[in-house]
């Protein structure tokens, strides 16, 4: 027999029954419409267990790599723990602020260390939360040599509640939490010769920098074009780092604008 675990409860799936049918039979309401894998309104995520390939047909590579599947088409062959997208990845993790470095006059490199295991992909984003409940969303940047540290690129906005607070060093003593990760903007291995075009302005470089680092670490061979724009020269940052990477990797083309 196959068990479907949802919201802390285990339910036995009948032979040839889909995850959607199992949960509906026991009174759990899951969003759905077409029941044939077309509308994707029954999208769920597997927290544990193997998802049959047929349940992921038509989904983006970024969703498949995170375990998302269509409940109406999923007839698991083994036990499966599942969650709705809105229920998953929303837990909060305590972090400590381990460093702040100015990458330009207005952009900070903020390093955080999670106090517990934290699974993420560079290019996704998290919500940074202070004790008073103030929260801001930041993309996850950085390269593999960071170890367990998380890297954020934060633009300092004079008078900004979070960026002023970080710039003045208050974050080094206060407790912080993060929520997430969220988003489908990250590198997915499997197509090493595919051309990539990455365009961002301001701190929109952060997720693109993470994607480039992961692509190069995975041995991506296709051309990677990264364009980073700013209103002024002072608005550009990591220029020397990106030029250094371009010099070491013939398939990386970096254009600051």
C-alpha positions as a Markdown table, in Angstrom:
| # | Residue | x | y | z |
|---|---|---|---|---|
| 1 | Unk | 0.0 | 0.0 | 0.0 |
| 2 | Unk | 1.1 | 3.6 | -0.7 |
| 3 | Unk | 0.8 | 6.3 | 2.0 |
| 4 | Unk | 0.2 | 9.9 | 1.1 |
| 5 | Unk | 1.3 | 12.3 | 3.9 |
| 6 | Unk | -0.3 | 15.7 | 3.9 |
| 7 | Unk | -0.5 | 18.4 | 6.7 |
| 8 | Unk | 0.8 | 15.9 | 9.2 |
| 9 | Unk | -1.7 | 13.2 | 8.4 |
| 10 | Unk | -1.2 | 9.9 | 6.5 |
| 11 | Unk | -3.7 | 8.6 | 4.0 |
| 12 | Unk | -3.6 | 5.3 | 2.2 |
| 13 | Unk | -3.9 | 5.6 | -1.5 |
| 14 | Unk | -6.1 | 3.0 | -3.3 |
| 15 | Unk | -4.6 | 1.1 | -6.3 |
| 16 | Unk | -4.4 | 3.4 | -9.4 |
| 17 | Unk | -5.6 | 6.3 | -7.4 |
| 18 | Unk | -4.1 | 9.8 | -8.0 |
| 19 | Unk | -2.9 | 12.0 | -5.1 |
| 20 | Unk | -5.8 | 14.3 | -5.9 |
| 21 | Unk | -8.3 | 11.5 | -5.7 |
| 22 | Unk | -6.8 | 10.1 | -2.4 |
| 23 | Unk | -6.9 | 13.5 | -0.7 |
| 24 | Unk | -10.5 | 14.3 | -2.0 |
| 25 | Unk | -11.7 | 10.9 | -0.8 |
| 26 | Unk | -10.6 | 11.7 | 2.8 |
| 27 | Unk | -12.1 | 15.1 | 2.7 |
| 28 | Unk | -9.1 | 17.3 | 1.9 |
| 29 | Unk | -9.9 | 20.0 | -0.7 |
| 30 | Unk | -7.2 | 20.6 | -3.2 |
| 31 | Unk | -7.5 | 23.3 | -5.9 |
| 32 | Unk | -8.2 | 21.7 | -9.3 |
| 33 | Unk | -10.1 | 22.3 | -12.5 |
| 34 | Unk | -9.4 | 20.2 | -15.6 |
| 35 | Unk | -8.2 | 17.0 | -13.8 |
| 36 | Unk | -6.1 | 16.1 | -16.9 |
| 37 | Unk | -2.8 | 18.0 | -16.3 |
| 38 | Unk | -3.6 | 20.9 | -18.5 |
| 39 | Unk | -4.6 | 23.8 | -16.2 |
| 40 | Unk | -2.0 | 23.1 | -13.6 |
| 41 | Unk | -4.3 | 24.4 | -10.8 |
| 42 | Unk | -3.6 | 21.2 | -8.8 |
| 43 | Unk | 0.1 | 21.9 | -8.5 |
| 44 | Unk | 1.7 | 20.5 | -5.4 |
| 45 | Unk | 5.2 | 19.8 | -4.1 |
| 46 | Unk | 6.8 | 16.6 | -2.9 |
| 47 | Unk | 8.7 | 17.0 | 0.3 |
| 48 | Unk | 9.8 | 13.4 | 0.4 |
| 49 | Unk | 9.4 | 10.4 | -1.9 |
| 50 | Unk | 9.7 | 9.9 | -5.7 |
| 51 | Unk | 7.3 | 11.6 | -8.1 |
| 52 | Unk | 6.4 | 9.7 | -11.4 |
| 53 | Unk | 7.7 | 11.5 | -14.5 |
| 54 | Unk | 4.1 | 11.6 | -15.9 |
| 55 | Unk | 3.1 | 13.9 | -13.0 |
| 56 | Unk | 5.6 | 16.5 | -14.0 |
| 57 | Unk | 4.9 | 16.6 | -17.8 |
| 58 | Unk | 4.5 | 20.1 | -19.0 |
| 59 | Unk | 6.1 | 21.8 | -16.0 |
| 60 | Unk | 9.1 | 24.0 | -16.3 |
| 61 | Unk | 12.5 | 22.6 | -15.5 |
| 62 | Unk | 12.8 | 24.8 | -12.4 |
| 63 | Unk | 9.6 | 23.4 | -11.0 |
| 64 | Unk | 10.4 | 19.8 | -11.7 |
| 65 | Unk | 13.8 | 20.2 | -10.0 |
| 66 | Unk | 12.1 | 21.4 | -6.9 |
| 67 | Unk | 9.7 | 18.4 | -6.7 |
| 68 | Unk | 6.6 | 20.1 | -8.0 |
| 69 | Unk | 4.0 | 17.9 | -9.7 |
| 70 | Unk | 0.4 | 17.8 | -10.8 |
| 71 | Unk | -1.8 | 16.0 | -8.2 |
| 72 | Unk | -4.4 | 14.9 | -10.7 |
| 73 | Unk | -1.8 | 13.0 | -12.8 |
| 74 | Unk | 0.3 | 11.7 | -9.9 |
| 75 | Unk | -0.1 | 8.0 | -9.1 |
| 76 | Unk | 2.9 | 7.3 | -6.9 |
| 77 | Unk | 4.5 | 3.9 | -6.6 |
| 78 | Unk | 5.9 | 4.6 | -3.1 |
| 79 | Unk | 5.1 | 6.7 | -0.1 |
| 80 | Unk | 4.9 | 10.4 | -0.7 |
| 81 | Unk | 4.9 | 13.5 | 1.5 |
| 82 | Unk | 3.2 | 16.4 | -0.2 |
| 83 | Unk | 2.3 | 20.1 | 0.3 |
| 84 | Unk | 0.5 | 22.9 | -1.5 |
| 85 | Unk | 2.9 | 25.5 | -2.9 |
| 86 | Unk | 1.5 | 28.1 | -0.5 |
| 87 | Unk | 2.2 | 25.7 | 2.5 |
| 88 | Unk | 5.7 | 24.8 | 1.5 |
| 89 | Unk | 9.0 | 26.7 | 2.0 |
| 90 | Unk | 7.3 | 29.2 | 4.3 |
| 91 | Unk | 8.9 | 28.3 | 7.5 |
| 92 | Unk | 11.2 | 30.8 | 9.2 |
| 93 | Unk | 14.9 | 30.2 | 9.9 |
| 94 | Unk | 17.0 | 32.1 | 12.4 |
| 95 | Unk | 20.1 | 33.7 | 10.9 |
| 96 | Unk | 23.1 | 35.6 | 12.2 |
| 97 | Unk | 24.6 | 38.5 | 10.4 |
| 98 | Unk | 28.3 | 37.6 | 9.8 |
| 99 | Unk | 29.4 | 40.4 | 7.6 |
| 100 | Unk | 28.7 | 43.6 | 5.6 |
| 101 | Unk | 30.9 | 44.9 | 2.8 |
| 102 | Unk | 30.4 | 47.8 | 0.5 |
| 103 | Unk | 30.5 | 46.7 | -3.1 |
| 104 | Unk | 29.8 | 50.3 | -4.3 |
| 105 | Unk | 28.9 | 53.6 | -2.5 |
| 106 | Unk | 25.3 | 52.4 | -2.4 |
| 107 | Unk | 25.3 | 48.6 | -2.5 |
| 108 | Unk | 26.1 | 46.3 | 0.4 |
| 109 | Unk | 27.1 | 42.7 | 0.3 |
| 110 | Unk | 25.3 | 41.2 | 3.3 |
| 111 | Unk | 26.3 | 37.7 | 4.6 |
| 112 | Unk | 24.0 | 35.7 | 6.7 |
| 113 | Unk | 24.6 | 32.4 | 8.4 |
| 114 | Unk | 21.5 | 30.2 | 8.9 |
| 115 | Unk | 21.2 | 28.5 | 12.4 |
| 116 | Unk | 19.7 | 25.4 | 10.8 |
| 117 | Unk | 19.9 | 23.6 | 7.5 |
| 118 | Unk | 18.6 | 25.8 | 4.7 |
| 119 | Unk | 18.0 | 24.5 | 1.2 |
| 120 | Unk | 17.9 | 27.0 | -1.6 |
| 121 | Unk | 19.1 | 27.8 | -5.1 |
| 122 | Unk | 21.1 | 30.9 | -6.0 |
| 123 | Unk | 18.7 | 33.2 | -7.9 |
| 124 | Unk | 15.8 | 32.5 | -5.6 |
| 125 | Unk | 14.8 | 35.1 | -3.0 |
| 126 | Unk | 14.1 | 35.2 | 0.7 |
| 127 | Unk | 12.3 | 37.5 | 3.1 |
| 128 | Unk | 14.6 | 39.1 | 5.7 |
| 129 | Unk | 12.7 | 39.7 | 8.9 |
| 130 | Unk | 13.6 | 41.8 | 11.9 |
| 131 | Unk | 12.3 | 41.3 | 15.5 |
| 132 | Unk | 9.8 | 44.1 | 15.0 |
| 133 | Unk | 8.3 | 42.3 | 12.0 |
| 134 | Unk | 9.7 | 44.5 | 9.3 |
| 135 | Unk | 10.5 | 42.4 | 6.3 |
| 136 | Unk | 12.2 | 43.0 | 2.9 |
| 137 | Unk | 12.7 | 40.6 | 0.0 |
| 138 | Unk | 16.2 | 40.0 | -1.3 |
| 139 | Unk | 17.7 | 37.7 | -4.0 |
| 140 | Unk | 20.2 | 35.1 | -3.1 |
| 141 | Unk | 23.6 | 35.7 | -4.9 |
| 142 | Unk | 27.1 | 34.4 | -4.4 |
| 143 | Unk | 29.2 | 31.4 | -5.4 |
| 144 | Unk | 29.8 | 28.0 | -4.0 |
| 145 | Unk | 32.9 | 29.1 | -2.1 |
| 146 | Unk | 30.6 | 30.7 | 0.5 |
| 147 | Unk | 30.0 | 27.5 | 2.3 |
| 148 | Unk | 26.8 | 27.7 | 4.4 |
| 149 | Unk | 26.7 | 31.5 | 4.2 |
| 150 | Unk | 23.9 | 33.3 | 2.3 |
| 151 | Unk | 24.9 | 36.4 | 0.2 |
| 152 | Unk | 22.5 | 39.3 | -0.4 |
| 153 | Unk | 23.1 | 42.5 | -2.4 |
| 154 | Unk | 21.2 | 45.3 | -0.6 |
| 155 | Unk | 21.0 | 48.9 | -2.0 |
| 156 | Unk | 21.3 | 51.5 | 0.7 |
| 157 | Unk | 18.4 | 53.9 | 0.4 |
| 158 | Unk | 18.7 | 56.9 | 2.7 |
| 159 | Unk | 15.9 | 56.7 | 5.2 |
| 160 | Unk | 15.1 | 53.1 | 4.2 |
| 161 | Unk | 14.0 | 51.2 | 7.2 |
| 162 | Unk | 15.9 | 48.0 | 6.5 |
| 163 | Unk | 18.9 | 49.3 | 4.5 |
| 164 | Unk | 19.6 | 52.2 | 6.9 |
| 165 | Unk | 19.4 | 49.7 | 9.8 |
| 166 | Unk | 21.9 | 47.4 | 8.1 |
| 167 | Unk | 24.2 | 50.2 | 7.0 |
| 168 | Unk | 24.6 | 51.5 | 10.5 |
| 169 | Unk | 25.5 | 48.1 | 11.9 |
| 170 | Unk | 22.4 | 47.5 | 14.1 |
| 171 | Unk | 21.8 | 44.1 | 12.5 |
| 172 | Unk | 24.9 | 42.7 | 14.1 |
| 173 | Unk | 23.3 | 42.7 | 17.5 |
| 174 | Unk | 19.6 | 42.1 | 16.8 |
| 175 | Unk | 18.2 | 38.7 | 15.9 |
| 176 | Unk | 17.1 | 38.1 | 12.3 |
| 177 | Unk | 15.0 | 35.5 | 10.6 |
| 178 | Unk | 14.5 | 34.5 | 6.9 |
| 179 | Unk | 11.5 | 33.1 | 5.2 |
| 180 | Unk | 11.6 | 31.1 | 2.0 |
| 181 | Unk | 13.2 | 30.4 | -0.3 |
| 182 | Unk | 10.8 | 31.5 | -3.1 |
| 183 | Unk | 11.0 | 31.8 | -6.9 |
| 184 | Unk | 12.0 | 29.8 | -10.0 |
| 185 | Unk | 14.9 | 32.0 | -11.2 |
| 186 | Unk | 17.9 | 29.7 | -10.9 |
| 187 | Unk | 20.2 | 27.5 | -12.9 |
| 188 | Unk | 19.0 | 24.0 | -13.8 |
| 189 | Unk | 21.7 | 21.5 | -15.0 |
| 190 | Unk | 21.0 | 19.2 | -17.9 |
| 191 | Unk | 21.5 | 21.4 | -21.0 |
| 192 | Unk | 25.1 | 22.4 | -20.8 |
| 193 | Unk | 25.3 | 23.7 | -24.4 |
| 194 | Unk | 22.2 | 25.9 | -24.1 |
| 195 | Unk | 22.8 | 29.7 | -24.7 |
| 196 | Unk | 21.9 | 31.9 | -21.8 |
| 197 | Unk | 20.9 | 35.6 | -21.9 |
| 198 | Unk | 20.8 | 37.3 | -18.5 |
| 199 | Unk | 19.8 | 41.0 | -18.2 |
| 200 | Unk | 19.4 | 43.0 | -15.0 |
| 201 | Unk | 19.8 | 46.5 | -13.6 |
| 202 | Unk | 20.9 | 47.7 | -10.1 |
| 203 | Unk | 20.8 | 45.0 | -7.5 |
| 204 | Unk | 19.0 | 42.9 | -10.1 |
| 205 | Unk | 22.6 | 41.6 | -10.7 |
| 206 | Unk | 22.4 | 39.5 | -7.5 |
| 207 | Unk | 20.3 | 36.6 | -8.8 |
| 208 | Unk | 22.1 | 36.7 | -12.2 |
| 209 | Unk | 25.5 | 36.5 | -10.5 |
| 210 | Unk | 24.4 | 33.5 | -8.5 |
| 211 | Unk | 23.1 | 31.8 | -11.7 |
| 212 | Unk | 26.4 | 32.5 | -13.5 |
| 213 | Unk | 28.4 | 31.0 | -10.7 |
| 214 | Unk | 26.3 | 27.9 | -10.5 |
| 215 | Unk | 26.3 | 27.5 | -14.3 |
| 216 | Unk | 30.1 | 27.7 | -14.5 |
| 217 | Unk | 30.5 | 25.4 | -11.5 |
| 218 | Unk | 28.3 | 22.8 | -13.3 |
| 219 | Unk | 30.6 | 23.0 | -16.4 |
| 220 | Unk | 28.1 | 24.9 | -18.6 |
| 221 | Unk | 29.7 | 25.2 | -22.1 |
| 222 | Unk | 27.1 | 27.2 | -24.0 |
| 223 | Unk | 27.5 | 31.0 | -24.3 |
| 224 | Unk | 26.4 | 33.0 | -21.3 |
| 225 | Unk | 25.7 | 36.7 | -22.0 |
| 226 | Unk | 25.2 | 38.9 | -18.9 |
| 227 | Unk | 24.2 | 42.6 | -19.3 |
| 228 | Unk | 24.2 | 44.7 | -16.1 |
| 229 | Unk | 22.8 | 48.2 | -16.4 |
| 230 | Unk | 22.8 | 51.3 | -14.2 |
| 231 | Unk | 21.9 | 55.0 | -14.5 |
| 232 | Unk | 25.5 | 56.0 | -13.7 |
| 233 | Unk | 28.9 | 54.4 | -13.5 |
| 234 | Unk | 28.7 | 54.6 | -9.7 |
| 235 | Unk | 25.6 | 52.4 | -9.9 |
| 236 | Unk | 27.6 | 49.5 | -11.3 |
| 237 | Unk | 29.3 | 47.0 | -9.0 |
| 238 | Unk | 31.2 | 43.7 | -9.1 |
| 239 | Unk | 32.7 | 44.9 | -12.4 |
| 240 | Unk | 36.2 | 43.6 | -11.7 |
| 241 | Unk | 34.8 | 40.4 | -10.3 |
| 242 | Unk | 32.7 | 39.8 | -13.5 |
| 243 | Unk | 35.6 | 40.7 | -15.8 |
| 244 | Unk | 37.8 | 38.3 | -13.9 |
| 245 | Unk | 35.3 | 35.5 | -14.4 |
| 246 | Unk | 34.9 | 36.4 | -18.1 |
| 247 | Unk | 38.7 | 36.2 | -18.5 |
| 248 | Unk | 38.8 | 32.7 | -16.9 |
| 249 | Unk | 35.8 | 31.4 | -18.9 |
| 250 | Unk | 35.7 | 31.8 | -22.6 |
| 251 | Unk | 31.9 | 31.3 | -22.8 |
| 252 | Unk | 31.0 | 34.1 | -20.4 |
| 253 | Unk | 30.4 | 37.5 | -22.0 |
| 254 | Unk | 29.9 | 40.4 | -19.5 |
| 255 | Unk | 28.7 | 43.8 | -20.6 |
| 256 | Unk | 28.3 | 46.6 | -18.0 |
| 257 | Unk | 26.0 | 49.4 | -19.4 |
